[in-house]
Amino acid sequence: MKSAFRFALLALVLILVAMVSALTAMRFAIHGQEVSVPALVGLAPAEAERALAGLGLQISIERQYYSPRIPEGKIMSQLPLPGTRVRRGWQVRVAQSLGPTRVNIPDVTGQSEHAAELNIRRRGLDVASMAEMESPGIPPDQVLAQNPPANATQVLAPKISLLLTAQAQPQAFVMPNLIGQSLGTVSRMLQEEGFRLGIVSVAPPPVVTPSDESSLAAGGQPPSTTTQQTPSAQAVQPASAEPTPASIIVSQAPAAGQKVFAGAVVTVEVR
């Protein structure tokens, strides 16, 4: 009995030792690969790369800025900051100094996008971003404003953002209901509102069948819609007349209520 108890106690101790050893090995595996990021500000990129390579880290130059304090070509900022613990293989992002500002910011307002971009790049600068906005009375593709402004002295980056005039969008309308109105009235209205009258076709007249004639003889109302036509009825149908200003519109495209733009073409069918 005592030997069995001692055997169980020994097994428990061995399990605890194994667990502690595993936890220690895991902690070493996790933290043993971590290194402290060195200070890179003021170093040349080649010097910073060598310092990081010895620790198993990498360097990425992502930005360039003007700086009156950091000499040209040197690193002026870094991320992660010095002293931060990171794993080997981590990439340290840095910004490089361009030295003091020595370039004059050109005035490109009023120029086209192409001319402004050429003027900017000719001075060793880049276009940071472009935005557009409508400006009534000013032709499209012209520079309305720039940032930094012309001849600015406190320039941070060698880039200029531009605001350009955009092509004005045509005015939108809701298509009115033209059915039941005369062609002459509608034609004048469309012209005054900036629309164009397209194809004007004449709707075929309704076909009167023998049953409809009997109904009319008995005092009934004429049919309001076109009934199904037989081949014989189509053959005797009279030729359609040409539309006149007094012709009444019976269908339209675009339909009433649809969104249309100024200058849209409207086609109608008349009787």
C-alpha positions as CSV (number, residue, x, y, z in Angstrom):
1,M,0.0,0.0,0.0
2,K,2.8,2.4,1.0
3,S,4.7,1.5,-2.2
4,A,1.6,2.3,-4.3
5,F,1.2,5.7,-2.5
6,R,4.9,6.5,-3.1
7,F,4.6,5.6,-6.8
8,A,1.5,7.8,-7.2
9,L,3.3,10.7,-5.5
10,L,6.4,10.3,-7.7
11,A,4.2,10.3,-10.8
12,L,2.5,13.5,-9.7
13,V,5.9,15.2,-9.1
14,L,7.1,14.1,-12.5
15,I,4.0,15.5,-14.1
16,L,4.4,18.9,-12.3
17,V,8.1,19.0,-13.3
18,A,7.1,18.3,-16.9
19,M,4.5,21.1,-16.9
20,V,6.9,23.6,-15.4
21,S,9.5,22.7,-18.0
22,A,6.9,23.1,-20.8
23,L,5.8,26.5,-19.6
24,T,9.4,27.6,-19.2
25,A,10.3,26.5,-22.7
26,M,7.2,28.2,-24.2
27,R,8.0,31.4,-22.4
28,F,11.5,31.3,-23.7
29,A,10.3,30.5,-27.2
30,I,8.0,33.5,-27.1
31,H,10.1,36.1,-25.4
32,G,13.5,34.8,-26.5
33,Q,12.7,36.1,-30.1
34,E,11.9,39.6,-28.9
35,V,14.4,42.5,-29.3
36,S,14.4,46.1,-28.3
37,V,14.1,48.7,-31.2
38,P,17.2,50.9,-31.3
39,A,17.1,54.7,-31.7
40,L,17.4,55.5,-35.4
41,V,16.8,59.3,-35.5
42,G,19.8,61.2,-36.9
43,L,21.3,58.1,-38.6
44,A,21.6,57.7,-42.4
45,P,19.4,54.9,-43.9
46,A,22.4,52.7,-44.5
47,E,23.5,53.0,-40.9
48,A,20.0,52.3,-39.6
49,E,19.7,49.3,-41.8
50,R,22.9,47.8,-40.4
51,A,21.8,48.5,-36.9
52,L,18.5,46.8,-37.5
53,A,19.9,43.8,-39.4
54,G,22.0,42.8,-36.4
55,L,18.8,42.5,-34.4
56,G,16.9,40.7,-37.1
57,L,14.7,43.7,-37.9
58,Q,13.9,45.4,-41.2
59,I,13.6,49.1,-42.3
60,S,11.0,50.8,-44.5
61,I,11.4,54.5,-45.6
62,E,7.8,55.6,-46.1
63,R,7.8,59.4,-46.0
64,Q,10.1,62.3,-46.7
65,Y,9.6,65.7,-45.0
66,Y,11.4,69.0,-44.8
67,S,13.1,69.7,-41.4
68,P,15.2,72.7,-40.3
69,R,16.8,70.5,-37.5
70,I,17.6,67.1,-39.1
71,P,20.2,67.2,-41.8
72,E,19.2,66.1,-45.3
73,G,19.2,62.4,-45.8
74,K,19.0,61.5,-42.1
75,I,16.2,59.7,-40.4
76,M,13.9,62.2,-38.6
77,S,11.2,59.9,-37.0
78,Q,10.6,56.2,-36.5
79,L,7.8,53.8,-35.6
80,P,7.9,51.8,-33.3
81,L,9.6,54.2,-30.9
82,P,13.1,53.4,-29.4
83,G,13.0,50.8,-26.6
84,T,9.8,49.1,-27.9
85,R,10.0,45.3,-27.6
86,V,9.2,43.6,-30.9
87,R,9.7,40.2,-32.5
88,R,12.5,39.5,-34.9
89,G,11.5,40.1,-38.4
90,W,9.5,43.2,-37.5
91,Q,9.5,46.2,-39.9
92,V,10.5,49.6,-38.5
93,R,9.0,52.4,-40.5
94,V,10.9,55.7,-40.7
95,A,10.7,59.1,-42.3
96,Q,13.7,60.7,-44.0
97,S,14.6,64.4,-43.8
98,L,14.9,66.6,-46.8
99,G,16.7,69.3,-44.9
100,P,15.5,72.9,-44.8
101,T,12.9,74.1,-47.3
102,R,14.8,75.3,-50.4
103,V,12.0,75.2,-53.0
104,N,9.5,77.9,-54.0
105,I,5.9,76.8,-54.2
106,P,4.6,77.8,-57.6
107,D,1.2,79.5,-58.2
108,V,-0.8,77.0,-60.3
109,T,-4.3,78.5,-59.7
110,G,-6.1,79.0,-63.0
111,Q,-4.1,76.4,-64.8
112,S,-5.4,73.2,-66.2
113,E,-4.7,69.9,-64.4
114,H,-2.0,68.9,-66.9
115,A,-0.2,72.3,-66.9
116,A,-0.3,72.5,-63.1
117,E,1.1,69.0,-62.7
118,L,3.9,69.7,-65.2
119,N,4.8,73.0,-63.4
120,I,4.8,71.2,-60.0
121,R,7.0,68.3,-61.1
122,R,9.4,70.6,-62.9
123,R,10.3,72.0,-59.5
124,G,11.0,68.6,-57.9
125,L,7.6,68.5,-56.2
126,D,4.8,65.9,-56.3
127,V,1.0,66.1,-56.4
128,A,-0.3,64.9,-53.1
129,S,-4.0,64.6,-54.0
130,M,-6.7,66.1,-56.2
131,A,-10.3,66.9,-55.5
132,E,-13.0,68.3,-57.7
133,M,-16.0,70.6,-57.2
134,E,-18.5,72.4,-59.4
135,S,-18.0,76.1,-59.8
136,P,-20.6,77.9,-61.9
137,G,-19.1,80.3,-64.5
138,I,-15.6,78.7,-64.4
139,P,-14.7,76.1,-67.1
140,P,-13.9,72.6,-66.0
141,D,-10.4,71.2,-65.4
142,Q,-9.0,74.4,-63.8
143,V,-7.2,74.7,-60.5
144,L,-9.3,76.6,-58.0
145,A,-7.0,76.4,-55.0
146,Q,-3.8,74.7,-53.8
147,N,-2.2,73.7,-50.6
148,P,0.4,74.8,-49.7
149,P,-0.3,78.2,-51.3
150,A,2.1,79.9,-53.6
151,N,5.4,81.1,-52.1
152,A,4.7,79.4,-48.7
153,T,7.7,79.2,-46.4
154,Q,6.6,76.7,-43.7
155,V,6.3,73.7,-46.0
156,L,6.3,70.2,-44.4
157,A,6.3,67.8,-47.4
158,P,7.4,68.3,-51.0
159,K,3.8,67.8,-52.2
160,I,1.0,70.0,-53.3
161,S,-2.8,69.2,-53.1
162,L,-5.0,70.7,-55.8
163,L,-8.7,71.6,-56.0
164,L,-10.1,71.5,-59.6
165,T,-13.3,72.5,-61.2
166,A,-15.5,69.6,-62.2
167,Q,-17.7,69.2,-65.2
168,A,-21.2,70.6,-64.3
169,Q,-23.9,67.9,-64.2
170,P,-27.0,68.6,-66.2
171,Q,-30.1,69.8,-64.3
172,A,-32.5,67.0,-63.4
173,F,-36.3,67.2,-63.8
174,V,-39.3,65.0,-63.2
175,M,-40.9,64.1,-66.5
176,P,-44.4,65.7,-66.7
177,N,-47.5,63.9,-68.0
178,L,-48.0,64.9,-71.7
179,I,-50.9,62.6,-72.5
180,G,-54.0,64.4,-73.6
181,Q,-52.2,67.6,-74.6
182,S,-51.8,68.9,-78.1
183,L,-48.6,68.3,-80.0
184,G,-48.1,72.1,-80.6
185,T,-48.4,72.9,-76.9
186,V,-46.1,70.2,-75.8
187,S,-43.5,71.1,-78.5
188,R,-43.3,74.7,-77.2
189,M,-43.2,73.6,-73.6
190,L,-40.3,71.1,-74.2
191,Q,-38.3,73.7,-76.1
192,E,-38.7,76.3,-73.3
193,E,-37.6,73.7,-70.7
194,G,-34.5,72.7,-72.6
195,F,-35.8,69.3,-73.9
196,R,-35.8,68.1,-77.4
197,L,-38.8,66.6,-79.2
198,G,-37.8,63.4,-80.9
199,I,-39.8,61.0,-83.1
200,V,-43.5,61.8,-83.4
201,S,-45.4,58.8,-84.6
202,V,-49.1,58.5,-85.4
203,A,-51.0,55.8,-83.5
204,P,-53.2,53.5,-85.6
205,P,-56.9,54.2,-85.3
206,P,-59.0,51.7,-83.4
207,V,-60.5,49.0,-85.6
208,V,-64.3,48.8,-85.6
209,T,-65.6,45.2,-85.7
210,P,-69.1,44.2,-86.8
211,S,-70.1,43.7,-83.2
212,D,-69.0,47.3,-82.4
213,E,-71.0,48.6,-85.4
214,S,-74.1,46.8,-84.1
215,S,-73.5,48.4,-80.7
216,L,-73.2,51.8,-82.2
217,A,-76.4,51.3,-84.2
218,A,-78.2,50.4,-80.9
219,G,-77.0,53.7,-79.3
220,G,-73.9,52.3,-77.5
221,Q,-70.6,54.1,-76.9
222,P,-67.7,53.7,-79.4
223,P,-64.8,51.5,-78.3
224,S,-62.1,53.3,-76.3
225,T,-59.3,50.7,-77.0
226,T,-58.2,48.9,-80.1
227,T,-59.7,45.4,-80.3
228,Q,-58.0,42.4,-81.6
229,Q,-57.5,42.9,-85.3
230,T,-58.1,40.1,-87.9
231,P,-56.0,40.0,-91.0
232,S,-59.0,41.2,-93.1
233,A,-59.5,44.1,-90.7
234,Q,-55.8,45.1,-91.0
235,A,-56.0,45.0,-94.7
236,V,-58.8,47.5,-95.0
237,Q,-57.4,49.9,-92.3
238,P,-57.0,53.4,-93.8
239,A,-53.5,55.0,-94.0
240,S,-52.5,57.1,-91.0
241,A,-52.5,60.9,-91.4
242,E,-49.4,63.1,-90.7
243,P,-49.2,64.6,-87.2
244,T,-50.3,68.3,-86.9
245,P,-49.9,70.8,-84.0
246,A,-53.5,69.9,-83.1
247,S,-52.8,66.2,-82.8
248,I,-53.4,64.8,-79.3
249,I,-50.6,62.9,-77.5
250,V,-51.6,59.3,-76.5
251,S,-48.3,58.0,-75.3
252,Q,-44.8,59.3,-74.4
253,A,-41.3,58.2,-73.6
254,P,-39.8,58.7,-71.0
255,A,-42.9,58.0,-69.0
256,A,-44.4,60.6,-66.7
257,G,-42.7,60.7,-63.3
258,Q,-39.3,59.4,-64.5
259,K,-36.1,61.4,-63.7
260,V,-34.7,63.1,-66.8
261,F,-32.0,65.6,-67.5
262,A,-31.9,68.8,-69.4
263,G,-31.5,68.2,-73.1
264,A,-33.2,64.8,-73.0
265,V,-35.1,63.6,-76.1
266,V,-38.8,63.0,-75.7
267,T,-40.7,60.8,-78.2
268,V,-44.5,60.8,-78.4
269,E,-47.3,59.1,-80.2
270,V,-50.3,61.1,-81.4
271,R,-53.7,60.7,-82.8
